[in-house]
Amino acid sequence: MKRIRDMGIREKMKLLGVAGIAGVLALGTAAALMTGRTNEIGHKVSSYWIPAVTIPMELNHKTSDYRLLESYYLMADSQEERDALEPELNGLRADIKEGFAEYRQYAGEEGQKALETAEELWEDYMSLSTTMLAVCRANENDPQLKELFGQSRVLFEEGSDQLFQIVEYKKQGAKESAIRGASAFGLDAMFEIAVLLFIAAALAWLIRHIVKSLMEPLQELLDVSRKIRSGDLEASVRYRSEDEMGEMAESMNELTESLRAIVNDQKEMMSQIADGNYKVQSQTPNVYHGDFGPLLYGTKNLAKRLQYGKEEREKDDVRKVDAADKESGFSENC
């Protein structure tokens, strides 16, 4: 796998984009998991714990309502009043029986025994209530009613206490479930924060390395170009990598080497020309590429012109000597 330093700029940008998308997906997944767990906890509370607490509370209220109507029935002054109360009593009986049946699915293994005890007490109470109401219909002044009413009060209080215990037990379970839910929510929140911090740290690290891999060679290239501009052809870029910056650094060094070779070659050729060697030849003709070619051509042309001028001066000197000799010989003959 390539190092970030050796990746191309396009690859680095793609890597940064992929990392950003992956971070967003990871954060979204963590948020979705957290939402799912929160919904699961909320569903459990609404579908189990709320009915587990409200149903026995309603049963307790309905049994109290039944006890109150039963008292009204026993204290009624006429049979018409009792007949009017009987449908309500029968309706409450049916509701209470349905409530016990509905609560079985919420009782659980721990609360099953308490439910059975409460249901047995209520059935005993209903049996006694049926007898008591029948005696009242037959003879509202029967002395047995007082004894039956006392016995039913004991059963009612025991049943009511049992239902109250069930309510308190389920309230405690709901409280513990809420605490566990809050703890799970806190853990999920911490997990999401940890994922967010990890993604932020990873992206920060990646951005830092990408920026560093771009800025360091750029700064070095800028420094070297300034040195070359000021005439320092010994400057070179030390940065090495397989990305575009590495290629640019290599090209910069090759350019500097070419310039240095051309300058040194020109210095040597000019020095030889100054010494009178007009047949000078370039030692590195292969470095004169493109627009540098005319520079070598101009130097050679200058040497040729100087050579030509030297030869012409030498010819002139010979002609002058010959002319002087001829003139001197003519004088002697005369």
C-alpha positions as CSV (number, residue, x, y, z in Angstrom):
1,M,0.0,0.0,0.0
2,K,1.3,3.4,-0.9
3,R,2.2,6.0,1.7
4,I,0.2,9.1,1.7
5,R,3.4,11.0,0.7
6,D,3.7,8.9,-2.5
7,M,0.1,9.2,-3.6
8,G,-0.9,11.5,-6.4
9,I,-2.8,14.7,-5.6
10,R,-6.0,13.3,-7.1
11,E,-5.5,10.1,-5.1
12,K,-5.1,12.1,-2.0
13,M,-8.2,14.1,-2.6
14,K,-10.1,10.8,-3.3
15,L,-8.8,9.3,-0.1
16,L,-9.9,12.4,1.8
17,G,-13.4,12.2,0.2
18,V,-13.7,8.5,0.9
19,A,-12.6,9.0,4.5
20,G,-15.2,11.7,4.9
21,I,-18.0,9.6,3.4
22,A,-16.9,6.6,5.6
23,G,-16.9,8.8,8.6
24,V,-20.4,10.1,7.9
25,L,-21.7,6.6,7.3
26,A,-20.1,5.3,10.5
27,L,-21.6,8.2,12.5
28,G,-25.0,7.6,10.8
29,T,-24.8,3.9,11.7
30,A,-23.9,4.6,15.3
31,A,-26.8,7.1,15.5
32,A,-29.2,4.5,13.9
33,L,-28.1,1.9,16.4
34,M,-28.6,4.3,19.2
35,T,-32.0,5.2,17.9
36,G,-32.9,1.6,17.5
37,R,-31.9,0.7,21.1
38,T,-33.8,3.8,22.4
39,N,-36.8,2.7,20.4
40,E,-36.5,-0.8,21.7
41,I,-36.3,0.4,25.3
42,G,-39.2,2.8,24.7
43,H,-41.3,0.0,23.1
44,K,-40.5,-2.3,26.1
45,V,-41.6,0.3,28.5
46,S,-44.8,1.1,26.6
47,S,-45.7,-2.4,25.7
48,Y,-44.8,-4.2,28.9
49,W,-44.1,-2.0,32.0
50,I,-46.9,0.5,31.5
51,P,-49.6,-2.2,31.2
52,A,-47.9,-4.2,34.0
53,V,-48.4,-1.3,36.3
54,T,-51.7,0.2,35.1
55,I,-53.7,-3.0,34.8
56,P,-53.4,-4.0,38.5
57,M,-54.0,-0.4,39.5
58,E,-57.2,-0.4,37.4
59,L,-58.2,-3.8,38.9
60,N,-57.7,-2.2,42.4
61,H,-59.9,0.7,41.4
62,K,-62.6,-1.5,39.9
63,T,-62.7,-3.8,42.9
64,S,-63.1,-0.7,45.1
65,D,-65.9,0.5,42.8
66,Y,-67.5,-2.9,43.1
67,R,-67.2,-2.8,46.9
68,L,-68.8,0.6,47.0
69,L,-71.7,-0.4,44.7
70,E,-72.2,-3.5,46.7
71,S,-72.6,-1.4,49.9
72,Y,-75.1,0.8,48.0
73,Y,-77.0,-2.4,47.0
74,L,-77.1,-3.6,50.6
75,M,-78.3,-0.2,51.9
76,A,-80.9,0.3,49.2
77,D,-84.4,1.1,50.4
78,S,-86.2,-0.7,47.6
79,Q,-85.9,-3.6,45.2
80,E,-86.1,-1.1,42.3
81,E,-82.9,0.5,43.4
82,R,-81.2,-2.9,43.7
83,D,-82.4,-3.9,40.2
84,A,-80.8,-0.6,38.9
85,L,-77.5,-1.4,40.5
86,E,-77.3,-5.1,39.4
87,P,-76.2,-4.3,35.8
88,E,-73.3,-2.1,37.0
89,L,-72.3,-4.8,39.5
90,N,-72.3,-7.5,36.8
91,G,-70.4,-5.2,34.4
92,L,-67.7,-4.6,37.0
93,R,-67.5,-8.3,37.7
94,A,-66.9,-9.0,33.9
95,D,-64.4,-6.2,33.7
96,I,-62.4,-7.4,36.7
97,K,-62.4,-11.0,35.4
98,E,-61.2,-9.7,32.0
99,G,-58.5,-7.6,33.8
100,F,-57.1,-10.6,35.6
101,A,-57.0,-12.6,32.4
102,E,-55.3,-9.7,30.5
103,Y,-52.7,-9.3,33.3
104,R,-51.5,-12.9,33.1
105,Q,-49.2,-12.0,30.1
106,Y,-47.6,-9.3,32.1
107,A,-47.2,-11.0,35.5
108,G,-44.1,-12.9,34.6
109,E,-42.7,-15.8,36.5
110,E,-42.0,-13.8,39.6
111,G,-45.5,-12.2,39.7
112,Q,-47.5,-15.2,38.7
113,K,-47.9,-16.5,42.3
114,A,-49.0,-13.1,43.5
115,L,-51.5,-12.9,40.7
116,E,-52.9,-16.3,41.5
117,T,-53.3,-15.4,45.1
118,A,-55.0,-12.1,44.3
119,E,-57.3,-13.9,41.8
120,E,-58.2,-16.6,44.4
121,L,-59.0,-14.0,47.0
122,W,-61.2,-12.2,44.5
123,E,-63.0,-15.4,43.5
124,D,-63.7,-16.1,47.2
125,Y,-64.9,-12.6,47.6
126,M,-67.2,-12.9,44.6
127,S,-68.6,-16.2,45.9
128,L,-69.3,-14.5,49.3
129,S,-70.7,-11.4,47.5
130,T,-73.1,-13.5,45.5
131,T,-74.3,-15.2,48.7
132,M,-74.6,-11.8,50.4
133,L,-76.6,-10.2,47.6
134,A,-78.9,-13.2,47.4
135,V,-79.6,-13.0,51.1
136,C,-80.2,-9.3,50.8
137,R,-82.7,-9.8,48.0
138,A,-84.5,-12.5,50.1
139,N,-84.5,-10.5,53.3
140,E,-82.8,-7.3,53.6
141,N,-83.0,-7.4,57.4
142,D,-81.4,-10.9,57.7
143,P,-78.9,-10.9,60.6
144,Q,-76.6,-13.0,58.5
145,L,-75.8,-10.0,56.3
146,K,-73.7,-8.3,58.9
147,E,-71.6,-11.4,59.4
148,L,-71.2,-11.9,55.6
149,F,-70.3,-8.3,55.1
150,G,-67.6,-8.5,57.8
151,Q,-66.2,-11.6,56.1
152,S,-66.2,-10.0,52.7
153,R,-64.4,-6.9,54.1
154,V,-61.6,-9.1,55.2
155,L,-61.3,-10.8,51.8
156,F,-61.6,-7.4,50.0
157,E,-58.8,-5.9,52.1
158,E,-56.5,-8.9,51.6
159,G,-57.2,-8.9,47.8
160,S,-56.7,-5.2,47.6
161,D,-53.4,-5.4,49.5
162,Q,-52.3,-8.2,47.2
163,L,-53.1,-6.1,44.1
164,F,-51.3,-3.1,45.7
165,Q,-48.2,-5.3,46.3
166,I,-48.3,-6.3,42.6
167,V,-48.5,-2.7,41.6
168,E,-45.5,-1.8,43.8
169,Y,-43.5,-4.7,42.6
170,K,-44.1,-3.7,38.9
171,K,-43.4,-0.1,39.7
172,Q,-40.0,-1.2,41.1
173,G,-39.4,-3.3,38.0
174,A,-40.4,-0.3,35.7
175,K,-38.0,1.9,37.7
176,E,-35.1,-0.5,37.4
177,S,-35.9,-0.9,33.6
178,A,-35.9,2.9,33.3
179,I,-32.5,3.0,35.1
180,R,-31.1,0.4,32.8
181,G,-32.6,2.2,29.8
182,A,-31.0,5.5,30.9
183,S,-27.7,3.7,31.5
184,A,-27.9,2.1,28.0
185,F,-28.8,5.5,26.5
186,G,-25.8,7.0,28.3
187,L,-23.5,4.2,27.0
188,D,-24.9,4.6,23.5
189,A,-24.4,8.4,23.7
190,M,-20.8,7.8,24.9
191,F,-20.3,5.3,22.1
192,E,-21.6,7.8,19.5
193,I,-19.4,10.6,21.0
194,A,-16.4,8.2,20.9
195,V,-17.2,7.4,17.2
196,L,-17.5,11.1,16.4
197,L,-14.2,11.9,18.2
198,F,-12.4,9.0,16.4
199,I,-13.7,10.1,13.0
200,A,-12.7,13.7,13.7
201,A,-9.3,12.6,14.9
202,A,-8.8,10.4,11.9
203,L,-9.9,13.1,9.4
204,A,-7.7,15.6,11.2
205,W,-4.7,13.3,11.0
206,L,-5.5,12.6,7.3
207,I,-6.0,16.3,6.4
208,R,-2.8,17.2,8.3
209,H,-0.7,14.6,6.4
210,I,-2.2,15.5,3.0
211,V,-1.7,19.3,3.6
212,K,1.9,18.5,4.9
213,S,2.6,16.3,1.8
214,L,1.5,19.2,-0.4
215,M,2.9,22.3,1.5
216,E,6.4,21.0,2.4
217,P,7.5,20.3,-1.2
218,L,5.8,23.5,-2.4
219,Q,7.7,25.5,0.1
220,E,10.9,23.8,-0.8
221,L,10.3,24.3,-4.5
222,L,9.6,28.0,-3.8
223,D,12.8,28.4,-1.8
224,V,14.9,26.7,-4.5
225,S,13.3,28.8,-7.3
226,R,14.2,32.0,-5.4
227,K,17.8,30.8,-5.0
228,I,18.0,30.0,-8.7
229,R,16.5,33.4,-9.5
230,S,19.2,35.0,-7.4
231,G,21.9,33.1,-9.3
232,D,22.6,30.1,-7.0
233,L,22.7,27.2,-9.4
234,E,24.0,24.9,-6.7
235,A,20.6,24.8,-5.0
236,S,18.6,21.6,-5.3
237,V,15.3,20.2,-4.1
238,R,15.7,17.3,-1.5
239,Y,12.1,16.3,-1.6
240,R,11.6,12.7,-2.9
241,S,8.3,11.0,-3.6
242,E,6.3,9.3,-6.3
243,D,3.5,11.9,-6.5
244,E,3.3,15.0,-8.8
245,M,5.3,17.0,-6.3
246,G,8.1,14.5,-6.5
247,E,8.0,14.7,-10.3
248,M,8.1,18.5,-10.1
249,A,11.1,18.4,-7.7
250,E,12.9,16.0,-10.0
251,S,12.2,18.3,-13.0
252,M,13.4,21.3,-11.0
253,N,16.7,19.5,-10.1
254,E,17.2,18.5,-13.8
255,L,16.5,22.1,-14.9
256,T,19.1,23.3,-12.4
257,E,21.6,20.8,-13.5
258,S,21.0,21.8,-17.2
259,L,21.4,25.5,-16.3
260,R,24.6,24.8,-14.3
261,A,26.0,22.7,-17.2
262,I,25.2,25.4,-19.7
263,V,26.7,28.2,-17.6
264,N,29.8,26.2,-16.9
265,D,30.2,25.3,-20.5
266,Q,29.7,28.9,-21.6
267,K,32.3,30.0,-19.0
268,E,34.8,27.5,-20.3
269,M,34.2,28.4,-24.0
270,M,34.4,32.1,-23.3
271,S,37.6,31.6,-21.3
272,Q,39.2,29.7,-24.3
273,I,38.0,32.3,-26.7
274,A,39.6,35.0,-24.5
275,D,42.8,33.0,-24.7
276,G,42.7,33.0,-28.5
277,N,41.3,29.6,-29.0
278,Y,38.6,30.3,-31.6
279,K,38.1,26.7,-32.5
280,V,36.6,26.0,-29.2
281,Q,34.0,23.1,-28.9
282,S,31.3,22.6,-26.3
283,Q,31.9,19.9,-23.8
284,T,28.1,19.3,-23.2
285,P,26.3,20.1,-26.4
286,N,23.4,17.8,-25.4
287,V,22.2,20.2,-22.7
288,Y,21.4,22.9,-25.2
289,H,17.7,22.0,-25.8
290,G,15.0,24.2,-27.3
291,D,15.6,27.9,-26.8
292,F,19.0,27.2,-25.3
293,G,20.2,26.0,-28.7
294,P,20.8,29.5,-30.2
295,L,23.0,30.3,-27.2
296,L,25.5,27.6,-28.3
297,Y,25.1,28.5,-32.0
298,G,25.8,32.2,-31.1
299,T,28.9,31.3,-29.1
300,K,30.3,29.2,-32.0
301,N,29.4,31.9,-34.5
302,L,31.3,34.4,-32.4
303,A,34.3,32.2,-32.3
304,K,34.2,31.7,-36.1
305,R,33.9,35.4,-36.7
306,L,36.8,36.1,-34.4
307,Q,38.8,33.4,-36.2
308,Y,37.9,34.9,-39.5
309,G,38.9,38.3,-38.3
310,K,42.2,36.9,-37.0
311,E,42.9,35.3,-40.4
312,E,42.1,38.5,-42.3
313,R,44.4,40.5,-40.0
314,E,47.1,38.0,-40.6
315,K,46.6,38.3,-44.4
316,D,46.6,42.0,-44.2
317,D,49.9,41.9,-42.3
318,V,51.4,39.6,-45.0
319,R,50.2,41.9,-47.7
320,K,51.7,44.9,-45.9
321,V,55.0,43.1,-45.5
322,D,55.1,42.1,-49.2
323,A,54.2,45.6,-50.3
324,A,57.0,47.0,-48.1
325,D,59.5,44.5,-49.5
326,K,58.5,45.5,-53.1
327,E,58.8,49.1,-52.3
328,S,62.2,48.6,-50.7
329,G,63.5,46.6,-53.7
330,F,62.4,49.3,-56.2
331,S,64.2,52.0,-54.3
332,E,67.5,50.0,-54.4
333,N,67.2,49.5,-58.1
334,C,66.9,53.1,-58.7
